[in-house]
Amino acid sequence: MIRIVVRTAIFLAAAALGLLAAHLILDDMTVSFGGFVITVVVYAVVQSVVAPFLAKFAARNARAFLGGVGLVATFVALVAASLVGDSLQIRGATTWVLATLIVWLVTAVATLLLPFALVKAGVQSARARRQPG
């Protein structure tokens, strides 16, 4: 159970970093402060549901598309998040493509690196508790 909670927290943090990075890089993408948490949750939930479905579909019908599943799932999740409320706005086809690439890349890298950062922080915390103060 703890493992699921940790994985969920890591994926939510990675999604938040991806959306924040795209917002900071792209002028035609805005994420409002007030709706940021809702946008992250909607994006993460849709991404989590759509990605396995697309991977299964591609594995059965078009194995050559397996590599693009993450990008397509990211795009679908961005569309869904932009439709819920008005906290995420993306304007222009080029911005949609770039937002998809940036969010996908940053989320993928963060999902890979955040567990290492958490383990390192946990080890440092444990060492600090052991040292007499």
N, CA, C and O atoms as a GROMACS GRO file, in nm:
protein
  532
    1MET      N    1   0.082  -0.119   0.000
    1MET     CA    2   0.000   0.000   0.000
    1MET      C    3   0.087   0.126   0.000
    1MET      O    4   0.059   0.222  -0.072
    2ILE      N    5   0.192   0.125   0.083
    2ILE     CA    6   0.281   0.241   0.089
    2ILE      C    7   0.348   0.264  -0.046
    2ILE      O    8   0.367   0.378  -0.089
    3ARG      N    9   0.384   0.156  -0.111
    3ARG     CA   10   0.449   0.166  -0.242
    3ARG      C   11   0.358   0.237  -0.343
    3ARG      O   12   0.406   0.318  -0.423
    4ILE      N   13   0.229   0.207  -0.340
    4ILE     CA   14   0.133   0.271  -0.431
    4ILE      C   15   0.123   0.420  -0.400
    4ILE      O   16   0.118   0.502  -0.492
    5VAL      N   17   0.119   0.454  -0.273
    5VAL     CA   18   0.110   0.594  -0.233
    5VAL      C   19   0.234   0.670  -0.277
    5VAL      O   20   0.224   0.782  -0.328
    6VAL      N   21   0.352   0.610  -0.258
    6VAL     CA   22   0.476   0.675  -0.298
    6VAL      C   23   0.482   0.693  -0.450
    6VAL      O   24   0.519   0.800  -0.498
    7ARG      N   25   0.445   0.588  -0.525
    7ARG     CA   26   0.445   0.599  -0.671
    7ARG      C   27   0.348   0.706  -0.719
    7ARG      O   28   0.379   0.781  -0.812
    8THR      N   29   0.232   0.714  -0.656
    8THR     CA   30   0.133   0.815  -0.692
    8THR      C   31   0.188   0.954  -0.664
    8THR      O   32   0.174   1.045  -0.746
    9ALA      N   33   0.248   0.971  -0.548
    9ALA     CA   34   0.305   1.102  -0.512
    9ALA      C   35   0.416   1.141  -0.609
    9ALA      O   36   0.426   1.257  -0.650
   10ILE      N   37   0.499   1.045  -0.647
   10ILE     CA   38   0.607   1.073  -0.743
   10ILE      C   39   0.549   1.113  -0.877
   10ILE      O   40   0.596   1.209  -0.939
   11PHE      N   41   0.446   1.040  -0.924
   11PHE     CA   42   0.388   1.074  -1.054
   11PHE      C   43   0.319   1.209  -1.050
   11PHE      O   44   0.328   1.285  -1.147
   12LEU      N   45   0.250   1.242  -0.940
   12LEU     CA   46   0.187   1.374  -0.929
   12LEU      C   47   0.292   1.484  -0.927
   12LEU      O   48   0.274   1.588  -0.990
   13ALA      N   49   0.401   1.463  -0.855
   13ALA     CA   50   0.509   1.562  -0.852
   13ALA      C   51   0.573   1.578  -0.989
   13ALA      O   52   0.603   1.689  -1.031
   14ALA      N   53   0.594   1.467  -1.059
   14ALA     CA   54   0.653   1.472  -1.193
   14ALA      C   55   0.559   1.544  -1.290
   14ALA      O   56   0.604   1.624  -1.372
   15ALA      N   57   0.430   1.518  -1.280
   15ALA     CA   58   0.332   1.586  -1.365
   15ALA      C   59   0.332   1.736  -1.336
   15ALA      O   60   0.326   1.817  -1.428
   16ALA      N   61   0.339   1.771  -1.208
   16ALA     CA   62   0.344   1.912  -1.171
   16ALA      C   63   0.468   1.980  -1.229
   16ALA      O   64   0.460   2.091  -1.281
   17LEU      N   65   0.582   1.913  -1.220
   17LEU     CA   66   0.705   1.969  -1.277
   17LEU      C   67   0.695   1.984  -1.428
   17LEU      O   68   0.738   2.085  -1.484
   18GLY      N   69   0.638   1.885  -1.496
   18GLY     CA   70   0.622   1.892  -1.641
   18GLY      C   71   0.532   2.007  -1.684
   18GLY      O   72   0.565   2.081  -1.776
   19LEU      N   73   0.418   2.021  -1.617
   19LEU     CA   74   0.326   2.131  -1.650
   19LEU      C   75   0.388   2.266  -1.618
   19LEU      O   76   0.373   2.362  -1.694
   20LEU      N   77   0.457   2.275  -1.506
   20LEU     CA   78   0.522   2.400  -1.468
   20LEU      C   79   0.632   2.437  -1.567
   20LEU      O   80   0.643   2.553  -1.606
   21ALA      N   81   0.711   2.340  -1.608
   21ALA     CA   82   0.818   2.367  -1.705
   21ALA      C   83   0.760   2.419  -1.838
   21ALA      O   84   0.809   2.517  -1.893
   22ALA      N   85   0.656   2.353  -1.887
   22ALA     CA   86   0.595   2.397  -2.013
   22ALA      C   87   0.536   2.537  -1.997
   22ALA      O   88   0.548   2.620  -2.087
   23HIS      N   89   0.474   2.562  -1.883
   23HIS     CA   90   0.417   2.695  -1.857
   23HIS      C   91   0.526   2.803  -1.859
   23HIS      O   92   0.506   2.911  -1.914
   24LEU      N   93   0.640   2.772  -1.798
   24LEU     CA   94   0.749   2.871  -1.792
   24LEU      C   95   0.818   2.890  -1.926
   24LEU      O   96   0.868   2.999  -1.955
   25ILE      N   97   0.823   2.786  -2.008
   25ILE     CA   98   0.894   2.792  -2.137
   25ILE      C   99   0.807   2.852  -2.247
   25ILE      O  100   0.856   2.926  -2.331
   26LEU      N  101   0.679   2.819  -2.247
   26LEU     CA  102   0.592   2.856  -2.359
   26LEU      C  103   0.504   2.977  -2.324
   26LEU      O  104   0.432   2.976  -2.225
   27ASP      N  105   0.512   3.080  -2.408
   27ASP     CA  106   0.433   3.201  -2.386
   27ASP      C  107   0.283   3.177  -2.404
   27ASP      O  108   0.201   3.240  -2.337
   28ASP      N  109   0.246   3.086  -2.494
   28ASP     CA  110   0.106   3.062  -2.524
   28ASP      C  111   0.045   2.948  -2.443
   28ASP      O  112  -0.060   2.894  -2.480
   29MET      N  113   0.110   2.912  -2.333
   29MET     CA  114   0.054   2.814  -2.240
   29MET      C  115   0.052   2.876  -2.102
   29MET      O  116   0.154   2.921  -2.051
   30THR      N  117  -0.066   2.878  -2.044
   30THR     CA  118  -0.078   2.934  -1.910
   30THR      C  119  -0.148   2.834  -1.818
   30THR      O  120  -0.241   2.765  -1.857
   31VAL      N  121  -0.100   2.830  -1.696
   31VAL     CA  122  -0.162   2.750  -1.592
   31VAL      C  123  -0.183   2.845  -1.475
   31VAL      O  124  -0.088   2.899  -1.420
   32SER      N  125  -0.309   2.864  -1.437
   32SER     CA  126  -0.336   2.958  -1.328
   32SER      C  127  -0.295   2.896  -1.195
   32SER      O  128  -0.302   2.775  -1.176
   33PHE      N  129  -0.254   2.981  -1.105
   33PHE     CA  130  -0.210   2.937  -0.972
   33PHE      C  131  -0.322   2.868  -0.898
   33PHE      O  132  -0.302   2.763  -0.836
   34GLY      N  133  -0.441   2.925  -0.903
   34GLY     CA  134  -0.555   2.872  -0.829
   34GLY      C  135  -0.599   2.733  -0.873
   34GLY      O  136  -0.645   2.654  -0.790
   35GLY      N  137  -0.585   2.702  -0.999
   35GLY     CA  138  -0.630   2.574  -1.050
   35GLY      C  139  -0.519   2.475  -1.078
   35GLY      O  140  -0.542   2.372  -1.141
   36PHE      N  141  -0.399   2.507  -1.034
   36PHE     CA  142  -0.282   2.423  -1.067
   36PHE      C  143  -0.297   2.282  -1.014
   36PHE      O  144  -0.270   2.186  -1.086
   37VAL      N  145  -0.338   2.268  -0.890
   37VAL     CA  146  -0.350   2.134  -0.829
   37VAL      C  147  -0.454   2.051  -0.903
   37VAL      O  148  -0.431   1.934  -0.932
   38ILE      N  149  -0.568   2.111  -0.934
   38ILE     CA  150  -0.672   2.039  -1.008
   38ILE      C  151  -0.621   1.999  -1.146
   38ILE      O  152  -0.645   1.888  -1.192
   39THR      N  153  -0.550   2.089  -1.212
   39THR     CA  154  -0.495   2.060  -1.344
   39THR      C  155  -0.397   1.943  -1.337
   39THR      O  156  -0.401   1.854  -1.421
   40VAL      N  157  -0.310   1.943  -1.237
   40VAL     CA  158  -0.213   1.835  -1.220
   40VAL      C  159  -0.285   1.702  -1.195
   40VAL      O  160  -0.248   1.600  -1.255
   41VAL      N  161  -0.384   1.702  -1.110
   41VAL     CA  162  -0.456   1.578  -1.078
   41VAL      C  163  -0.530   1.526  -1.201
   41VAL      O  164  -0.524   1.406  -1.230
   42VAL      N  165  -0.600   1.614  -1.272
   42VAL     CA  166  -0.672   1.570  -1.393
   42VAL      C  167  -0.574   1.516  -1.496
   42VAL      O  168  -0.596   1.410  -1.554
   43TYR      N  169  -0.465   1.589  -1.518
   43TYR     CA  170  -0.363   1.543  -1.613
   43TYR      C  171  -0.311   1.405  -1.573
   43TYR      O  172  -0.304   1.314  -1.656
   44ALA      N  173  -0.274   1.389  -1.447
   44ALA     CA  174  -0.214   1.263  -1.400
   44ALA      C  175  -0.312   1.146  -1.408
   44ALA      O  176  -0.274   1.037  -1.449
   45VAL      N  177  -0.436   1.169  -1.372
   45VAL     CA  178  -0.535   1.062  -1.377
   45VAL      C  179  -0.560   1.019  -1.521
   45VAL      O  180  -0.561   0.900  -1.551
   46VAL      N  181  -0.581   1.116  -1.609
   46VAL     CA  182  -0.605   1.082  -1.750
   46VAL      C  183  -0.484   1.012  -1.809
   46VAL      O  184  -0.497   0.912  -1.880
   47GLN      N  185  -0.366   1.063  -1.782
   47GLN     CA  186  -0.242   1.002  -1.832
   47GLN      C  187  -0.231   0.857  -1.784
   47GLN      O  188  -0.196   0.768  -1.861
   48SER      N  189  -0.261   0.835  -1.656
   48SER     CA  190  -0.251   0.701  -1.598
   48SER      C  191  -0.351   0.602  -1.657
   48SER      O  192  -0.322   0.483  -1.667
   49VAL      N  193  -0.467   0.652  -1.697
   49VAL     CA  194  -0.570   0.566  -1.755
   49VAL      C  195  -0.546   0.543  -1.904
   49VAL      O  196  -0.560   0.431  -1.954
   50VAL      N  197  -0.509   0.649  -1.975
   50VAL     CA  198  -0.496   0.642  -2.121
   50VAL      C  199  -0.371   0.567  -2.165
   50VAL      O  200  -0.376   0.489  -2.261
   51ALA      N  201  -0.259   0.587  -2.098
   51ALA     CA  202  -0.132   0.527  -2.141
   51ALA      C  203  -0.138   0.374  -2.150
   51ALA      O  204  -0.098   0.319  -2.252
   52PRO      N  205  -0.187   0.303  -2.047
   52PRO     CA  206  -0.192   0.157  -2.059
   52PRO      C  207  -0.288   0.111  -2.170
   52PRO      O  208  -0.261   0.014  -2.240
   53PHE      N  209  -0.399   0.181  -2.186
   53PHE     CA  210  -0.495   0.148  -2.292
   53PHE      C  211  -0.430   0.162  -2.429
   53PHE      O  212  -0.442   0.073  -2.514
   54LEU      N  213  -0.362   0.275  -2.451
   54LEU     CA  214  -0.296   0.298  -2.580
   54LEU      C  215  -0.183   0.198  -2.603
   54LEU      O  216  -0.163   0.151  -2.715
   55ALA      N  217  -0.109   0.165  -2.499
   55ALA     CA  218   0.001   0.068  -2.513
   55ALA      C  219  -0.053  -0.069  -2.552
   55ALA      O  220   0.003  -0.137  -2.638
   56LYS      N  221  -0.160  -0.109  -2.489
   56LYS     CA  222  -0.221  -0.238  -2.520
   56LYS      C  223  -0.273  -0.239  -2.664
   56LYS      O  224  -0.254  -0.337  -2.737
   57PHE      N  225  -0.339  -0.131  -2.704
   57PHE     CA  226  -0.391  -0.120  -2.840
   57PHE      C  227  -0.278  -0.124  -2.942
   57PHE      O  228  -0.287  -0.196  -3.042
   58ALA      N  229  -0.172  -0.048  -2.917
   58ALA     CA  230  -0.059  -0.044  -3.010
   58ALA      C  231   0.012  -0.180  -3.016
   58ALA      O  232   0.054  -0.223  -3.123
   59ALA      N  233   0.025  -0.247  -2.903
   59ALA     CA  234   0.092  -0.377  -2.900
   59ALA      C  235   0.016  -0.480  -2.983
   59ALA      O  236   0.076  -0.566  -3.047
   60ARG      N  237  -0.114  -0.470  -2.982
   60ARG     CA  238  -0.196  -0.564  -3.059
   60ARG      C  239  -0.204  -0.529  -3.206
   60ARG      O  240  -0.199  -0.618  -3.291
   61ASN      N  241  -0.215  -0.401  -3.238
   61ASN     CA  242  -0.250  -0.360  -3.374
   61ASN      C  243  -0.138  -0.292  -3.452
   61ASN      O  244  -0.135  -0.299  -3.575
   62ALA      N  245  -0.048  -0.226  -3.384
   62ALA     CA  246   0.055  -0.150  -3.455
   62ALA      C  247   0.177  -0.134  -3.367
   62ALA      O  248   0.197  -0.028  -3.306
   63ARG      N  249   0.259  -0.238  -3.359
   63ARG     CA  250   0.375  -0.238  -3.269
   63ARG      C  251   0.470  -0.122  -3.296
   63ARG      O  252   0.540  -0.078  -3.205
   64ALA      N  253   0.472  -0.072  -3.417
   64ALA     CA  254   0.562   0.039  -3.451
   64ALA      C  255   0.525   0.167  -3.375
   64ALA      O  256   0.608   0.256  -3.360
   65PHE      N  257   0.401   0.176  -3.327
   65PHE     CA  258   0.357   0.296  -3.256
   65PHE      C  259   0.380   0.289  -3.105
   65PHE      O  260   0.347   0.385  -3.034
   66LEU      N  261   0.434   0.180  -3.055
   66LEU     CA  262   0.455   0.168  -2.910
   66LEU      C  263   0.541   0.280  -2.853
   66LEU      O  264   0.517   0.327  -2.742
   67GLY      N  265   0.640   0.324  -2.928
   67GLY     CA  266   0.728   0.431  -2.881
   67GLY      C  267   0.658   0.564  -2.865
   67GLY      O  268   0.700   0.647  -2.785
   68GLY      N  269   0.552   0.586  -2.940
   68GLY     CA  270   0.480   0.714  -2.934
   68GLY      C  271   0.365   0.716  -2.837
   68GLY      O  272   0.295   0.817  -2.826
   69VAL      N  273   0.342   0.607  -2.768
   69VAL     CA  274   0.228   0.598  -2.676
   69VAL      C  275   0.236   0.706  -2.569
   69VAL      O  276   0.135   0.770  -2.538
   70GLY      N  277   0.352   0.728  -2.513
   70GLY     CA  278   0.367   0.830  -2.409
   70GLY      C  279   0.333   0.969  -2.458
   70GLY      O  280   0.268   1.046  -2.387
   71LEU      N  281   0.375   1.001  -2.578
   71LEU     CA  282   0.344   1.132  -2.634
   71LEU      C  283   0.195   1.149  -2.660
   71LEU      O  284   0.137   1.253  -2.629
   72VAL      N  285   0.133   1.046  -2.717
   72VAL     CA  286  -0.011   1.053  -2.744
   72VAL      C  287  -0.088   1.063  -2.613
   72VAL      O  288  -0.182   1.142  -2.602
   73ALA      N  289  -0.050   0.984  -2.514
   73ALA     CA  290  -0.116   0.989  -2.384
   73ALA      C  291  -0.098   1.126  -2.318
   73ALA      O  292  -0.191   1.177  -2.255
   74THR      N  293   0.019   1.185  -2.333
   74THR     CA  294   0.043   1.319  -2.279
   74THR      C  295  -0.047   1.420  -2.347
   74THR      O  296  -0.106   1.505  -2.280
   75PHE      N  297  -0.058   1.412  -2.479
   75PHE     CA  298  -0.145   1.505  -2.554
   75PHE      C  299  -0.290   1.490  -2.509
   75PHE      O  300  -0.358   1.589  -2.482
   76VAL      N  301  -0.338   1.366  -2.500
   76VAL     CA  302  -0.477   1.342  -2.458
   76VAL      C  303  -0.499   1.396  -2.317
   76VAL      O  304  -0.603   1.457  -2.289
   77ALA      N  305  -0.404   1.374  -2.228
   77ALA     CA  306  -0.416   1.422  -2.090
   77ALA      C  307  -0.416   1.575  -2.086
   77ALA      O  308  -0.489   1.634  -2.006
   78LEU      N  309  -0.334   1.639  -2.170
   78LEU     CA  310  -0.334   1.785  -2.175
   78LEU      C  311  -0.468   1.838  -2.226
   78LEU      O  312  -0.521   1.936  -2.173
   79VAL      N  313  -0.524   1.773  -2.327
   79VAL     CA  314  -0.655   1.814  -2.378
   79VAL      C  315  -0.760   1.802  -2.268
   79VAL      O  316  -0.838   1.894  -2.246
   80ALA      N  317  -0.761   1.689  -2.198
   80ALA     CA  318  -0.858   1.669  -2.090
   80ALA      C  319  -0.841   1.773  -1.981
   80ALA      O  320  -0.939   1.830  -1.933
   81ALA      N  321  -0.717   1.798  -1.941
   81ALA     CA  322  -0.691   1.896  -1.835
   81ALA      C  323  -0.732   2.037  -1.878
   81ALA      O  324  -0.777   2.117  -1.796
   82SER      N  325  -0.717   2.067  -2.006
   82SER     CA  326  -0.756   2.201  -2.054
   82SER      C  327  -0.907   2.216  -2.062
   82SER      O  328  -0.958   2.329  -2.061
   83LEU      N  329  -0.980   2.105  -2.070
   83LEU     CA  330  -1.126   2.110  -2.077
   83LEU      C  331  -1.192   2.120  -1.940
   83LEU      O  332  -1.307   2.162  -1.930
   84VAL      N  333  -1.119   2.082  -1.835
   84VAL     CA  334  -1.172   2.089  -1.699
   84VAL      C  335  -1.138   2.226  -1.642
   84VAL      O  336  -1.022   2.255  -1.614
   85GLY      N  337  -1.238   2.308  -1.625
   85GLY     CA  338  -1.214   2.443  -1.574
   85GLY      C  339  -1.141   2.526  -1.678
   85GLY      O  340  -1.139   2.492  -1.796
   86ASP      N  341  -1.084   2.635  -1.633
   86ASP     CA  342  -1.009   2.720  -1.725
   86ASP      C  343  -0.871   2.754  -1.670
   86ASP      O  344  -0.814   2.858  -1.702
   87SER      N  345  -0.816   2.664  -1.588
   87SER     CA  346  -0.685   2.692  -1.530
   87SER      C  347  -0.571   2.659  -1.626
   87SER      O  348  -0.461   2.712  -1.609
   88LEU      N  349  -0.594   2.573  -1.726
   88LEU     CA  350  -0.491   2.541  -1.826
   88LEU      C  351  -0.540   2.590  -1.962
   88LEU      O  352  -0.646   2.550  -2.010
   89GLN      N  353  -0.461   2.676  -2.022
   89GLN     CA  354  -0.493   2.726  -2.156
   89GLN      C  355  -0.370   2.711  -2.244
   89GLN      O  356  -0.260   2.754  -2.209
   90ILE      N  357  -0.393   2.650  -2.360
   90ILE     CA  358  -0.286   2.632  -2.459
   90ILE      C  359  -0.340   2.685  -2.591
   90ILE      O  360  -0.444   2.641  -2.638
   91ARG      N  361  -0.268   2.781  -2.651
   91ARG     CA  362  -0.314   2.845  -2.773
   91ARG      C  363  -0.217   2.820  -2.888
   91ARG      O  364  -0.097   2.846  -2.877
   92GLY      N  365  -0.271   2.768  -2.998
   92GLY     CA  366  -0.192   2.747  -3.119
   92GLY      C  367  -0.140   2.606  -3.133
   92GLY      O  368  -0.102   2.541  -3.035
   93ALA      N  369  -0.139   2.558  -3.257
   93ALA     CA  370  -0.098   2.420  -3.284
   93ALA      C  371   0.048   2.396  -3.245
   93ALA      O  372   0.080   2.291  -3.189
   94THR      N  373   0.134   2.491  -3.272
   94THR     CA  374   0.276   2.476  -3.238
   94THR      C  375   0.292   2.465  -3.086
   94THR      O  376   0.372   2.384  -3.038
   95THR      N  377   0.218   2.545  -3.012
   95THR     CA  378   0.226   2.540  -2.866
   95THR      C  379   0.175   2.406  -2.814
   95THR      O  380   0.231   2.352  -2.718
   96TRP      N  381   0.069   2.351  -2.875
   96TRP     CA  382   0.020   2.220  -2.835
   96TRP      C  383   0.127   2.113  -2.855
   96TRP      O  384   0.147   2.028  -2.768
   97VAL      N  385   0.195   2.119  -2.968
   97VAL     CA  386   0.300   2.019  -2.996
   97VAL      C  387   0.415   2.036  -2.898
   97VAL      O  388   0.462   1.938  -2.840
   98LEU      N  389   0.461   2.159  -2.879
   98LEU     CA  390   0.573   2.184  -2.788
   98LEU      C  391   0.535   2.152  -2.642
   98LEU      O  392   0.616   2.098  -2.568
   99ALA      N  393   0.413   2.186  -2.603
   99ALA     CA  394   0.369   2.156  -2.467
   99ALA      C  395   0.368   2.004  -2.444
   99ALA      O  396   0.409   1.956  -2.339
  100THR      N  397   0.320   1.931  -2.543
  100THR     CA  398   0.318   1.786  -2.533
  100THR      C  399   0.460   1.732  -2.515
  100THR      O  400   0.484   1.647  -2.429
  101LEU      N  401   0.553   1.780  -2.596
  101LEU     CA  402   0.692   1.733  -2.589
  101LEU      C  403   0.756   1.769  -2.455
  101LEU      O  404   0.822   1.686  -2.392
  102ILE      N  405   0.738   1.893  -2.412
  102ILE     CA  406   0.801   1.939  -2.288
  102ILE      C  407   0.744   1.865  -2.167
  102ILE      O  408   0.819   1.815  -2.083
  103VAL      N  409   0.612   1.857  -2.159
  103VAL     CA  410   0.549   1.790  -2.045
  103VAL      C  411   0.589   1.643  -2.042
  103VAL      O  412   0.621   1.589  -1.936
  104TRP      N  413   0.588   1.578  -2.158
  104TRP     CA  414   0.626   1.436  -2.166
  104TRP      C  415   0.771   1.417  -2.120
  104TRP      O  416   0.799   1.330  -2.038
  105LEU      N  417   0.863   1.499  -2.172
  105LEU     CA  418   1.005   1.484  -2.140
  105LEU      C  419   1.033   1.512  -1.993
  105LEU      O  420   1.100   1.433  -1.926
  106VAL      N  421   0.983   1.623  -1.943
  106VAL     CA  422   1.010   1.660  -1.803
  106VAL      C  423   0.946   1.558  -1.709
  106VAL      O  424   1.007   1.521  -1.608
  107THR      N  425   0.825   1.515  -1.739
  107THR     CA  426   0.758   1.415  -1.655
  107THR      C  427   0.836   1.284  -1.655
  107THR      O  428   0.852   1.222  -1.550
  108ALA      N  429   0.883   1.243  -1.772
  108ALA     CA  430   0.960   1.117  -1.781
  108ALA      C  431   1.089   1.126  -1.701
  108ALA      O  432   1.122   1.034  -1.626
  109VAL      N  433   1.162   1.235  -1.716
  109VAL     CA  434   1.288   1.251  -1.644
  109VAL      C  435   1.263   1.262  -1.493
  109VAL      O  436   1.335   1.203  -1.413
  110ALA      N  437   1.162   1.338  -1.455
  110ALA     CA  438   1.131   1.354  -1.313
  110ALA      C  439   1.087   1.222  -1.251
  110ALA      O  440   1.122   1.191  -1.137
  111THR      N  441   1.009   1.143  -1.325
  111THR     CA  442   0.965   1.014  -1.275
  111THR      C  443   1.084   0.921  -1.252
  111THR      O  444   1.082   0.836  -1.163
  112LEU      N  445   1.186   0.938  -1.333
  112LEU     CA  446   1.307   0.858  -1.319
  112LEU      C  447   1.394   0.906  -1.203
  112LEU      O  448   1.448   0.825  -1.127
  113LEU      N  449   1.408   1.038  -1.187
  113LEU     CA  450   1.502   1.094  -1.090
  113LEU      C  451   1.444   1.117  -0.951
  113LEU      O  452   1.518   1.109  -0.852
  114LEU      N  453   1.315   1.145  -0.939
  114LEU     CA  454   1.256   1.173  -0.807
  114LEU      C  455   1.275   1.060  -0.706
  114LEU      O  456   1.303   1.089  -0.590
  115PRO      N  457   1.260   0.934  -0.746
  115PRO     CA  458   1.283   0.828  -0.646
  115PRO      C  459   1.425   0.831  -0.588
  115PRO      O  460   1.444   0.807  -0.469
  116PHE      N  461   1.524   0.860  -0.672
  116PHE     CA  462   1.662   0.869  -0.622
  116PHE      C  463   1.676   0.984  -0.524
  116PHE      O  464   1.743   0.971  -0.422
  117ALA      N  465   1.614   1.097  -0.555
  117ALA     CA  466   1.620   1.213  -0.466
  117ALA      C  467   1.552   1.182  -0.333
  117ALA      O  468   1.601   1.222  -0.227
  118LEU      N  469   1.440   1.112  -0.338
  118LEU     CA  470   1.370   1.076  -0.214
  118LEU      C  471   1.452   0.980  -0.129
  118LEU      O  472   1.457   0.993  -0.007
  119VAL      N  473   1.514   0.883  -0.193
  119VAL     CA  474   1.598   0.788  -0.119
  119VAL      C  475   1.716   0.861  -0.056
  119VAL      O  476   1.749   0.836   0.060
  120LYS      N  477   1.778   0.950  -0.132
  120LYS     CA  478   1.892   1.026  -0.079
  120LYS      C  479   1.849   1.110   0.041
  120LYS      O  480   1.919   1.116   0.142
  121ALA      N  481   1.734   1.176   0.029
  121ALA     CA  482   1.684   1.257   0.140
  121ALA      C  483   1.652   1.170   0.261
  121ALA      O  484   1.678   1.209   0.375
  122GLY      N  485   1.598   1.052   0.238
  122GLY     CA  486   1.567   0.960   0.347
  122GLY      C  487   1.692   0.912   0.418
  122GLY      O  488   1.695   0.903   0.540
  123VAL      N  489   1.796   0.882   0.342
  123VAL     CA  490   1.923   0.837   0.399
  123VAL      C  491   1.986   0.950   0.481
  123VAL      O  492   2.034   0.927   0.592
  124GLN      N  493   1.985   1.070   0.426
  124GLN     CA  494   2.042   1.183   0.500
  124GLN      C  495   1.964   1.210   0.628
  124GLN      O  496   2.024   1.242   0.731
  125SER      N  497   1.833   1.198   0.623
  125SER     CA  498   1.750   1.217   0.741
  125SER      C  499   1.779   1.111   0.847
  125SER      O  500   1.786   1.142   0.966
  126ALA      N  501   1.795   0.986   0.803
  126ALA     CA  502   1.826   0.878   0.896
  126ALA      C  503   1.962   0.899   0.960
  126ALA      O  504   1.979   0.875   1.080
  127ARG      N  505   2.059   0.943   0.882
  127ARG     CA  506   2.193   0.971   0.938
  127ARG      C  507   2.188   1.083   1.039
  127ARG      O  508   2.252   1.075   1.144
  128ALA      N  509   2.112   1.186   1.010
  128ALA     CA  510   2.101   1.299   1.101
  128ALA      C  511   2.037   1.257   1.232
  128ALA      O  512   2.076   1.307   1.338
  129ARG      N  513   1.940   1.166   1.228
  129ARG     CA  514   1.875   1.119   1.350
  129ARG      C  515   1.968   1.032   1.434
  129ARG      O  516   1.957   1.029   1.556
  130ARG      N  517   2.060   0.962   1.369
  130ARG     CA  518   2.153   0.872   1.440
  130ARG      C  519   2.264   0.948   1.510
  130ARG      O  520   2.313   0.904   1.614
  131GLN      N  521   2.305   1.061   1.454
  131GLN     CA  522   2.416   1.136   1.512
  131GLN      C  523   2.372   1.203   1.642
  131GLN      O  524   2.267   1.268   1.647
  132PRO      N  525   2.453   1.187   1.744
  132PRO     CA  526   2.418   1.254   1.870
  132PRO      C  527   2.430   1.405   1.855
  132PRO      O  528   2.525   1.455   1.795
  133GLY      N  529   2.336   1.476   1.907
  133GLY     CA  530   2.336   1.619   1.884
  133GLY      C  531   2.345   1.696   2.002
  133GLY      O  532   2.346   1.819   1.994
   0.00000   0.00000   0.00000
